[in-house]
Amino acid sequence: MIFVKRYLCMVLCMALVLTGMPEVSAEGLGLSAKSAVVMDAMTGRVIYEKNAHAVLPMASTTKIMTALCAIEQGNPDDMVKVHPSAVGVEGSSMYLGHGETLTLRDLLYGLMLASGNDAAVAIAMHISGGILEFADLMNRTAQKIGATQTSFRNPNGLDAEGHHTTAYDLARITRYAMKYELFRTIVSSRTAKMPWAGHDYPRVLNNHNKLLKMYDGADGVKTGYTKKDGRCLVSSATRNGFQVIAVTLNAPNDWDDHAKMLDFAFDQYTAKPLVKAGDYLRTVMVKRGMGSSVQVHAGGDLTIPVPKGEAPDVQVLYHIPDVVDAPVGFEAVLGRVEAVYDNEVIASVDAVAAGAVAEREIPRLWMSLRMILRDWLTMYANQGRIFK
């Protein structure tokens, strides 16, 4: 199938758009954090930063990468027998028992809600067979994402030499992880229940992330704390289809910091429609149809976040064929429309048929003649008379 790629580059205010936001000093929000960043989850564009590339320890926000590696390398329905090394790990825990068996999905809930250091070890042993081997997987994944200043030594974030990240890298890792539906579901859950071996009542896990209750639109992500690292927090919030990721490292007043950062982002940006549901896109030809063509419309809204008062700085790519085969059903998907920012597809919507085109029937008389001719040729071929 031949696809037509029509490029619409909507760059109207280049200088302003490239900056993406008004100038705001690192002290402008009065944050307590040593390092902080706010990122647009759709484009990866930095909305605000304070020492965002400073290399610092990350405590249990490490577990964002642990969960990501487990989701990419494992099956959530895998039954996992808890490794002895995962029982009684220091710090926060989901209280795994010797010989306990539960699903990888349940371990992920224990990892991200209860911040279980024991769950992190159990996951590492299941996925890679060892802590060092799993840390190597975490580091390879970080490099793939582009988190080049990040180094992992364990899956739970307990203090270790050489275990560090930056606020910017951690935001990139989180943005990548949020592409997975299971990850989004887990980190946005306030509580979870699951069977608990040896108990006549379920294991109940409560999310340590207070922003899920405190902040309108909050939908993740992970807390962290050690005496050495201080309070670390990664949060996410979505309003009107605009999702923001905020990260603070070593922030004594992290809840307040994140409320300020998220408020700032939502105040600076607005949703801009590139394509609206029902918009006419083009007309395509239909082969062997009762009609010769069909109109193609947008199957939904294609909307992106844009700094207020500025034009969208994206390419809109139309992947729609020149010709399709009949039959074509009403609202059949015939292609797609993509929004591309910095060589990455950040959003897309289906291109659908605005009408239906039935397949043209071959006349019955012609079909009968074809059958007679076929039978006649078969008969003579069987008698050894070949027509050349």
C-alpha positions as a Python dict, from the first residue, in 0.01 Angstrom:
ca = {
    (1, 'M'): (0, 0, 0),
    (2, 'I'): (136, 335, -95),
    (3, 'F'): (116, 595, 178),
    (4, 'V'): (119, 966, 132),
    (5, 'K'): (309, 1162, 395),
    (6, 'R'): (206, 1522, 395),
    (7, 'Y'): (418, 1742, 616),
    (8, 'L'): (272, 2049, 782),
    (9, 'C'): (532, 2238, 983),
    (10, 'M'): (354, 2479, 1211),
    (11, 'V'): (638, 2710, 1320),
    (12, 'L'): (502, 3060, 1356),
    (13, 'C'): (698, 3206, 1646),
    (14, 'M'): (1032, 3030, 1634),
    (15, 'A'): (1226, 3213, 1899),
    (16, 'L'): (951, 3201, 2156),
    (17, 'V'): (848, 2845, 2080),
    (18, 'L'): (1198, 2706, 2115),
    (19, 'T'): (1222, 2842, 2468),
    (20, 'G'): (887, 2681, 2547),
    (21, 'M'): (806, 2904, 2845),
    (22, 'P'): (868, 3245, 3001),
    (23, 'E'): (1198, 3296, 3185),
    (24, 'V'): (1166, 3189, 3548),
    (25, 'S'): (1466, 3182, 3780),
    (26, 'A'): (1549, 2875, 3988),
    (27, 'E'): (1454, 3075, 4295),
    (28, 'G'): (1128, 3192, 4141),
    (29, 'L'): (918, 2919, 4299),
    (30, 'G'): (1098, 2919, 4634),
    (31, 'L'): (1164, 2544, 4632),
    (32, 'S'): (1332, 2360, 4917),
    (33, 'A'): (1484, 2102, 4680),
    (34, 'K'): (1852, 2091, 4592),
    (35, 'S'): (1753, 1977, 4244),
    (36, 'A'): (1421, 1989, 4059),
    (37, 'V'): (1264, 1969, 3716),
    (38, 'V'): (917, 1987, 3563),
    (39, 'M'): (865, 1813, 3230),
    (40, 'D'): (585, 1795, 2976),
    (41, 'A'): (511, 1421, 2961),
    (42, 'M'): (402, 1433, 2597),
    (43, 'T'): (697, 1613, 2440),
    (44, 'G'): (967, 1575, 2706),
    (45, 'R'): (1014, 1951, 2704),
    (46, 'V'): (1146, 2104, 3028),
    (47, 'I'): (904, 2358, 3171),
    (48, 'Y'): (1102, 2450, 3482),
    (49, 'E'): (1432, 2344, 3632),
    (50, 'K'): (1658, 2406, 3928),
    (51, 'N'): (1999, 2237, 3912),
    (52, 'A'): (1828, 1969, 3706),
    (53, 'H'): (2157, 1806, 3599),
    (54, 'A'): (2317, 1788, 3945),
    (55, 'V'): (2419, 1428, 4021),
    (56, 'L'): (2253, 1316, 4346),
    (57, 'P'): (2129, 997, 4514),
    (58, 'M'): (1765, 906, 4455),
    (59, 'A'): (1653, 675, 4740),
    (60, 'S'): (1340, 471, 4658),
    (61, 'T'): (1257, 661, 4342),
    (62, 'T'): (1500, 397, 4210),
    (63, 'K'): (1200, 165, 4205),
    (64, 'I'): (1056, 342, 3902),
    (65, 'M'): (1332, 179, 3697),
    (66, 'T'): (1287, -150, 3883),
    (67, 'A'): (921, -158, 3788),
    (68, 'L'): (997, -57, 3430),
    (69, 'C'): (1250, -339, 3385),
    (70, 'A'): (1008, -590, 3537),
    (71, 'I'): (728, -483, 3304),
    (72, 'E'): (951, -495, 2996),
    (73, 'Q'): (1126, -821, 3079),
    (74, 'G'): (862, -1018, 3269),
    (75, 'N'): (499, -1128, 3253),
    (76, 'P'): (273, -967, 3516),
    (77, 'D'): (94, -1301, 3560),
    (78, 'D'): (416, -1492, 3633),
    (79, 'M'): (401, -1677, 3963),
    (80, 'V'): (708, -1577, 4163),
    (81, 'K'): (842, -1778, 4454),
    (82, 'V'): (1004, -1533, 4692),
    (83, 'H'): (1381, -1579, 4704),
    (84, 'P'): (1522, -1616, 5059),
    (85, 'S'): (1735, -1304, 5008),
    (86, 'A'): (1416, -1099, 4967),
    (87, 'V'): (1285, -1182, 5315),
    (88, 'G'): (1361, -934, 5591),
    (89, 'V'): (1530, -669, 5378),
    (90, 'E'): (1589, -352, 5580),
    (91, 'G'): (1367, -47, 5542),
    (92, 'S'): (1017, -23, 5401),
    (93, 'S'): (856, -358, 5327),
    (94, 'M'): (552, -543, 5201),
    (95, 'Y'): (648, -819, 5449),
    (96, 'L'): (719, -1109, 5217),
    (97, 'G'): (745, -1447, 5386),
    (98, 'H'): (971, -1749, 5335),
    (99, 'G'): (844, -1969, 5054),
    (100, 'E'): (562, -1727, 4967),
    (101, 'T'): (443, -1733, 4607),
    (102, 'L'): (260, -1445, 4443),
    (103, 'T'): (230, -1287, 4101),
    (104, 'L'): (479, -1045, 3956),
    (105, 'R'): (189, -798, 3934),
    (106, 'D'): (136, -820, 4311),
    (107, 'L'): (507, -765, 4369),
    (108, 'L'): (491, -453, 4152),
    (109, 'Y'): (211, -315, 4368),
    (110, 'G'): (416, -391, 4679),
    (111, 'L'): (715, -222, 4517),
    (112, 'M'): (542, 101, 4415),
    (113, 'L'): (275, 148, 4684),
    (114, 'A'): (439, 13, 4999),
    (115, 'S'): (787, 88, 4860),
    (116, 'G'): (885, -265, 4950),
    (117, 'N'): (1260, -314, 4950),
    (118, 'D'): (1185, -685, 4980),
    (119, 'A'): (964, -669, 4669),
    (120, 'A'): (1250, -504, 4479),
    (121, 'V'): (1487, -790, 4563),
    (122, 'A'): (1225, -1053, 4480),
    (123, 'I'): (1168, -891, 4141),
    (124, 'A'): (1542, -867, 4070),
    (125, 'M'): (1597, -1234, 4152),
    (126, 'H'): (1302, -1339, 3938),
    (127, 'I'): (1397, -1130, 3633),
    (128, 'S'): (1777, -1158, 3635),
    (129, 'G'): (1873, -1417, 3896),
    (130, 'G'): (2083, -1174, 4096),
    (131, 'I'): (2109, -817, 4227),
    (132, 'L'): (2417, -723, 4023),
    (133, 'E'): (2271, -875, 3709),
    (134, 'F'): (1949, -681, 3755),
    (135, 'A'): (2140, -358, 3823),
    (136, 'D'): (2319, -413, 3493),
    (137, 'L'): (1979, -444, 3322),
    (138, 'M'): (1867, -120, 3491),
    (139, 'N'): (2177, 61, 3366),
    (140, 'R'): (2135, -66, 3011),
    (141, 'T'): (1774, 47, 3015),
    (142, 'A'): (1876, 390, 3143),
    (143, 'Q'): (2121, 427, 2856),
    (144, 'K'): (1850, 325, 2609),
    (145, 'I'): (1622, 596, 2745),
    (146, 'G'): (1896, 857, 2736),
    (147, 'A'): (1944, 890, 3113),
    (148, 'T'): (2319, 920, 3069),
    (149, 'Q'): (2405, 1055, 3415),
    (150, 'T'): (2227, 776, 3600),
    (151, 'S'): (2391, 473, 3763),
    (152, 'F'): (2217, 193, 3954),
    (153, 'R'): (2375, -44, 4204),
    (154, 'N'): (2060, -209, 4343),
    (155, 'P'): (1687, -233, 4271),
    (156, 'N'): (1556, -59, 4585),
    (157, 'G'): (1761, 259, 4636),
    (158, 'L'): (1928, 169, 4962),
    (159, 'D'): (2250, 365, 5008),
    (160, 'A'): (2530, 241, 4782),
    (161, 'E'): (2841, 399, 4637),
    (162, 'G'): (2787, 498, 4275),
    (163, 'H'): (2407, 482, 4297),
    (164, 'H'): (2286, 818, 4162),
    (165, 'T'): (2083, 1011, 3906),
    (166, 'T'): (1975, 1364, 3818),
    (167, 'A'): (1632, 1521, 3837),
    (168, 'Y'): (1633, 1549, 3457),
    (169, 'D'): (1729, 1182, 3404),
    (170, 'L'): (1468, 1067, 3653),
    (171, 'A'): (1202, 1266, 3471),
    (172, 'R'): (1306, 1103, 3142),
    (173, 'I'): (1289, 757, 3299),
    (174, 'T'): (946, 831, 3443),
    (175, 'R'): (817, 971, 3113),
    (176, 'Y'): (926, 649, 2942),
    (177, 'A'): (773, 425, 3211),
    (178, 'M'): (440, 611, 3196),
    (179, 'K'): (394, 484, 2840),
    (180, 'Y'): (304, 144, 2991),
    (181, 'E'): (-59, 110, 3098),
    (182, 'L'): (24, -131, 3382),
    (183, 'F'): (276, 113, 3525),
    (184, 'R'): (27, 401, 3507),
    (185, 'T'): (-242, 189, 3674),
    (186, 'I'): (-17, 86, 3961),
    (187, 'V'): (135, 425, 4044),
    (188, 'S'): (-206, 597, 4038),
    (189, 'S'): (-360, 345, 4282),
    (190, 'R'): (-415, 464, 4637),
    (191, 'T'): (-457, 116, 4782),
    (192, 'A'): (-433, -248, 4674),
    (193, 'K'): (-539, -580, 4825),
    (194, 'M'): (-399, -923, 4753),
    (195, 'P'): (-389, -1268, 4915),
    (196, 'W'): (-143, -1308, 5201),
    (197, 'A'): (-4, -1654, 5256),
    (198, 'G'): (-45, -1775, 5614),
    (199, 'H'): (-306, -1513, 5701),
    (200, 'D'): (-685, -1532, 5703),
    (201, 'Y'): (-707, -1171, 5582),
    (202, 'P'): (-565, -1002, 5271),
    (203, 'R'): (-246, -804, 5246),
    (204, 'V'): (-348, -435, 5223),
    (205, 'L'): (-106, -188, 5068),
    (206, 'N'): (-140, 189, 5098),
    (207, 'N'): (37, 424, 4860),
    (208, 'H'): (295, 646, 5031),
    (209, 'N'): (233, 920, 4773),
    (210, 'K'): (16, 1175, 4956),
    (211, 'L'): (-23, 1387, 4642),
    (212, 'L'): (-278, 1137, 4511),
    (213, 'K'): (-511, 1275, 4777),
    (214, 'M'): (-373, 1626, 4811),
    (215, 'Y'): (-346, 1745, 4450),
    (216, 'D'): (-620, 1766, 4189),
    (217, 'G'): (-528, 1548, 3891),
    (218, 'A'): (-237, 1369, 4059),
    (219, 'D'): (-178, 1024, 3907),
    (220, 'G'): (165, 908, 4032),
    (221, 'V'): (447, 835, 4083),
    (222, 'K'): (696, 744, 4366),
    (223, 'T'): (832, 864, 4698),
    (224, 'G'): (1178, 805, 4841),
    (225, 'Y'): (1373, 874, 5157),
    (226, 'T'): (1692, 782, 5339),
    (227, 'K'): (1881, 986, 5597),
    (228, 'K'): (2171, 1025, 5355),
    (229, 'D'): (1964, 1105, 5045),
    (230, 'G'): (1694, 1318, 5206),
    (231, 'R'): (1339, 1331, 5075),
    (232, 'C'): (1305, 1249, 4704),
    (233, 'L'): (981, 1257, 4508),
    (234, 'V'): (859, 1200, 4155),
    (235, 'S'): (503, 1311, 4086),
    (236, 'S'): (268, 1323, 3791),
    (237, 'A'): (-57, 1507, 3734),
    (238, 'T'): (-294, 1537, 3439),
    (239, 'R'): (-548, 1808, 3364),
    (240, 'N'): (-743, 1852, 3041),
    (241, 'G'): (-525, 1595, 2869),
    (242, 'F'): (-201, 1771, 2969),
    (243, 'Q'): (28, 1553, 3181),
    (244, 'V'): (319, 1694, 3379),
    (245, 'I'): (604, 1509, 3551),
    (246, 'A'): (782, 1675, 3845),
    (247, 'V'): (1097, 1557, 4023),
    (248, 'T'): (1270, 1681, 4337),
    (249, 'L'): (1588, 1542, 4495),
    (250, 'N'): (1675, 1621, 4856),
    (251, 'A'): (1368, 1836, 4920),
    (252, 'P'): (1272, 1885, 5287),
    (253, 'N'): (931, 2029, 5184),
    (254, 'D'): (868, 1802, 4887),
    (255, 'W'): (486, 1802, 4898),
    (256, 'D'): (478, 2181, 4891),
    (257, 'D'): (750, 2194, 4625),
    (258, 'H'): (554, 1967, 4395),
    (259, 'A'): (228, 2155, 4438),
    (260, 'K'): (408, 2475, 4336),
    (261, 'M'): (580, 2309, 4040),
    (262, 'L'): (267, 2144, 3906),
    (263, 'D'): (63, 2462, 3951),
    (264, 'F'): (327, 2655, 3760),
    (265, 'A'): (322, 2408, 3470),
    (266, 'F'): (-57, 2405, 3437),
    (267, 'D'): (-63, 2785, 3454),
    (268, 'Q'): (196, 2819, 3176),
    (269, 'Y'): (50, 2571, 2928),
    (270, 'T'): (-278, 2515, 2747),
    (271, 'A'): (-415, 2243, 2521),
    (272, 'K'): (-411, 2322, 2149),
    (273, 'P'): (-603, 2108, 1897),
    (274, 'L'): (-408, 2020, 1583),
    (275, 'V'): (-691, 1812, 1440),
    (276, 'K'): (-1046, 1783, 1569),
    (277, 'A'): (-1270, 1476, 1552),
    (278, 'G'): (-1463, 1480, 1224),
    (279, 'D'): (-1223, 1713, 1041),
    (280, 'Y'): (-1196, 1635, 669),
    (281, 'L'): (-850, 1500, 584),
    (282, 'R'): (-868, 1386, 220),
    (283, 'T'): (-1058, 1171, -32),
    (284, 'V'): (-921, 831, -135),
    (285, 'M'): (-1011, 614, -433),
    (286, 'V'): (-1189, 281, -380),
    (287, 'K'): (-1114, -17, -605),
    (288, 'R'): (-1397, -253, -701),
    (289, 'G'): (-1649, -50, -504),
    (290, 'M'): (-2007, 53, -570),
    (291, 'G'): (-1867, 406, -529),
    (292, 'S'): (-1536, 527, -666),
    (293, 'S'): (-1414, 717, -360),
    (294, 'V'): (-1464, 784, 10),
    (295, 'Q'): (-1386, 1081, 231),
    (296, 'V'): (-1148, 1036, 522),
    (297, 'H'): (-1206, 1222, 848),
    (298, 'A'): (-1021, 1242, 1180),
    (299, 'G'): (-1142, 972, 1417),
    (300, 'G'): (-1070, 1182, 1724),
    (301, 'D'): (-903, 1493, 1859),
    (302, 'L'): (-528, 1535, 1820),
    (303, 'T'): (-432, 1782, 2093),
    (304, 'I'): (-96, 1884, 2233),
    (305, 'P'): (14, 2109, 2520),
    (306, 'V'): (153, 2447, 2412),
    (307, 'P'): (288, 2743, 2609),
    (308, 'K'): (9, 3000, 2635),
    (309, 'G'): (13, 3256, 2357),
    (310, 'E'): (241, 3051, 2134),
    (311, 'A'): (195, 2836, 1824),
    (312, 'P'): (244, 2457, 1824),
    (313, 'D'): (600, 2373, 1718),
    (314, 'V'): (529, 2027, 1581),
    (315, 'Q'): (497, 1854, 1247),
    (316, 'V'): (163, 1700, 1158),
    (317, 'L'): (212, 1391, 942),
    (318, 'Y'): (-73, 1235, 745),
    (319, 'H'): (-32, 863, 668),
    (320, 'I'): (-328, 795, 439),
    (321, 'P'): (-329, 565, 131),
    (322, 'D'): (-410, 684, -223),
    (323, 'V'): (-632, 381, -290),
    (324, 'V'): (-817, 126, -77),
    (325, 'D'): (-1003, -193, -166),
    (326, 'A'): (-1378, -235, -126),
    (327, 'P'): (-1566, -304, 90),
    (328, 'V'): (-1504, -4, 317),
    (329, 'G'): (-1703, 9, 640),
    (330, 'F'): (-1826, 328, 803),
    (331, 'E'): (-1552, 459, 1034),
    (332, 'A'): (-1311, 189, 915),
    (333, 'V'): (-953, 286, 1001),
    (334, 'L'): (-776, 378, 677),
    (335, 'G'): (-465, 548, 817),
    (336, 'R'): (-346, 778, 1092),
    (337, 'V'): (-242, 1133, 1170),
    (338, 'E'): (68, 1188, 1385),
    (339, 'A'): (208, 1478, 1582),
    (340, 'V'): (589, 1472, 1575),
    (341, 'Y'): (813, 1671, 1809),
    (342, 'D'): (1192, 1644, 1809),
    (343, 'N'): (1174, 1341, 1574),
    (344, 'E'): (941, 1156, 1813),
    (345, 'V'): (575, 1070, 1756),
    (346, 'I'): (414, 1224, 2062),
    (347, 'A'): (46, 1167, 1974),
    (348, 'S'): (-164, 1015, 1699),
    (349, 'V'): (-524, 967, 1594),
    (350, 'D'): (-692, 732, 1349),
    (351, 'A'): (-797, 849, 1003),
    (352, 'V'): (-1136, 688, 938),
    (353, 'A'): (-1383, 649, 655),
    (354, 'A'): (-1662, 907, 669),
    (355, 'G'): (-1894, 675, 474),
    (356, 'A'): (-1935, 315, 360),
    (357, 'V'): (-1861, 172, 16),
    (358, 'A'): (-1991, -173, -72),
    (359, 'E'): (-1803, -411, -299),
    (360, 'R'): (-1919, -414, -659),
    (361, 'E'): (-2078, -748, -749),
    (362, 'I'): (-1958, -937, -1059),
    (363, 'P'): (-2261, -1001, -1287),
    (364, 'R'): (-2396, -1353, -1251),
    (365, 'L'): (-2399, -1413, -1629),
    (366, 'W'): (-2030, -1335, -1653),
    (367, 'M'): (-1959, -1567, -1359),
    (368, 'S'): (-2154, -1847, -1533),
    (369, 'L'): (-1961, -1797, -1859),
    (370, 'R'): (-1634, -1813, -1672),
    (371, 'M'): (-1733, -2142, -1512),
    (372, 'I'): (-1838, -2290, -1851),
    (373, 'L'): (-1511, -2184, -2011),
    (374, 'R'): (-1310, -2327, -1722),
    (375, 'D'): (-1489, -2664, -1744),
    (376, 'W'): (-1442, -2675, -2123),
    (377, 'L'): (-1070, -2610, -2100),
    (378, 'T'): (-1033, -2868, -1822),
    (379, 'M'): (-1210, -3134, -2034),
    (380, 'Y'): (-983, -3082, -2337),
    (381, 'A'): (-670, -3065, -2120),
    (382, 'N'): (-761, -3402, -1972),
    (383, 'Q'): (-785, -3543, -2329),
    (384, 'G'): (-429, -3425, -2404),
    (385, 'R'): (-532, -3136, -2629),
    (386, 'I'): (-335, -2835, -2512),
    (387, 'F'): (-407, -2492, -2644),
    (388, 'K'): (-104, -2276, -2691),
}
